[in-house]
Structure formats: structure tokens, C-alpha cells
Amino acid sequence: MQQLVIASNNKGKIREIASMISDIELLTLSDIGYAEEIEEPWHTFEENALAKASAIFGFCGKNVFADDSGLCVNALNGEPGVDSAHYCGERNDERNTQKVLDALEGAEDRSAFYKAVICLIWDDEVYYFEGICEGMIAPEKTGEGGFGYDPVFIPAGYDKTFGELPLDEKNKISHRAKAVAKMVAFLNP
Ligand code: IMP
């Protein structure tokens, strides 16, 4: 079976992606013995995804992919965007989410979207796959499922947050699911 390294330490992401990929053996960073934080210093999802995939490819030389993703809120000019993981100044889902709720207090437009960009390094070539999930920011947090901003994100066409919806439902429509589906179609044509 082909091996593919997932260049992430985010357990929420790994859980979602692993449930969408079969026929390929997924290796985590701990499987390959990589214990450092991966830098993501850039201002676009594409650049950060490439930086993460390249760092791990340089470490192990195996086929690898990295996902860089975030929440873009239209009334906040696309923030938190690439800064989603550290929006409040540290990696703290609870405070990041509260910061978005506070920033949107009184706002009429609560529309937002999640975006995911996957950078795949496969047989020494670089490929990108993108997915977008449109939705709205809820007035308050609801639900314990998912991760990150999921307790306040209501996907378009639903009246529940990703925090309330079961994971298999999220995996049908999420930004990451769409990007992963494109990568899987590329790998298993
Ligand atoms: P990064 O891709 O590791 O830079 O981090 C992405 C960040 O965006 C996460 O830490 C979350 O804050 C947010 N994010 C991305 N995708 C999702 C999602 O599916 N649900 C909730 N938050 C997400």
C-alpha cells in the first residue's frame, strides 16, 4: 500500500482526514519521528501549506501533504483567515472563538466561510487542492463536536453548528472534505 504523511499535529484535522482516506497508509508526524512545531509564517493558505509540506518532505523524503485552513468572516475583512489558529494571540480555540463573537457584536452581516488548501508533494511534484464551505457565525457557541470555531459555524443550508452536527455530516460538506476529496480523486483516479 502507498504511504502518505500528513503534516499536522492537529488531532481534530487528523481525525477528519483519516476518516476520509482509504487505500493509502496515512503516517502521522509521530509515526515518522517528527516532534517539532512546524512554522507557518506566511500570509496565504497556499504558502503556509507549501511551507509545512516542504518541511516534512525535507525531513523524511516521503510523499506528504499539509492542509492550511481557516475561518474567513466577511464583515471582518476575511479575518481571522490565515491567523485562525492564533487569532487571540495564542493557540486557544475557546478564546479565538470568543474574539470572533465579540468582533461581530451588533453586526448585521454574519456570513463567513471556511477555506482549506492542501499542498501535496507526490513523486517530487507539488499539487494544490482547495475546498470552501460557506456559512454563518451563530450568535453564541453551541455543541461540543468538531474543533476550533465549529461551535459557532452554521454551514449554509443547516440550522445547527458544526459543533452540533455529527462528524460524518460535517465530512460530507466541509472545506477540508472537499479539498481531501479532490486529492483522493487525484491519487486514486
Ligand atoms: P492551521 O491550518 O493549522 O493553520 O489552523 C487552522 C485553524 O483554522 C484551526 O486551528 C482552527 O482554528 C481553524 N479551522 C480550520 N478548519 C476548521 C474546522 O474545520 N473547524 C473549526 N476550525 C477550523
Boltz pocket constraint, residues with backbone or C-beta under 6 A from the ligand:
constraints:
  - pocket:
      binder: B
      contacts: [[A, 10], [A, 40], [A, 67], [A, 68], [A, 69], [A, 70], [A, 71], [A, 81], [A, 82], [A, 84], [A, 85], [A, 96], [A, 114], [A, 115], [A, 146], [A, 147], [A, 148], [A, 149], [A, 150], [A, 174], [A, 176]]
      max_distance: 6.0
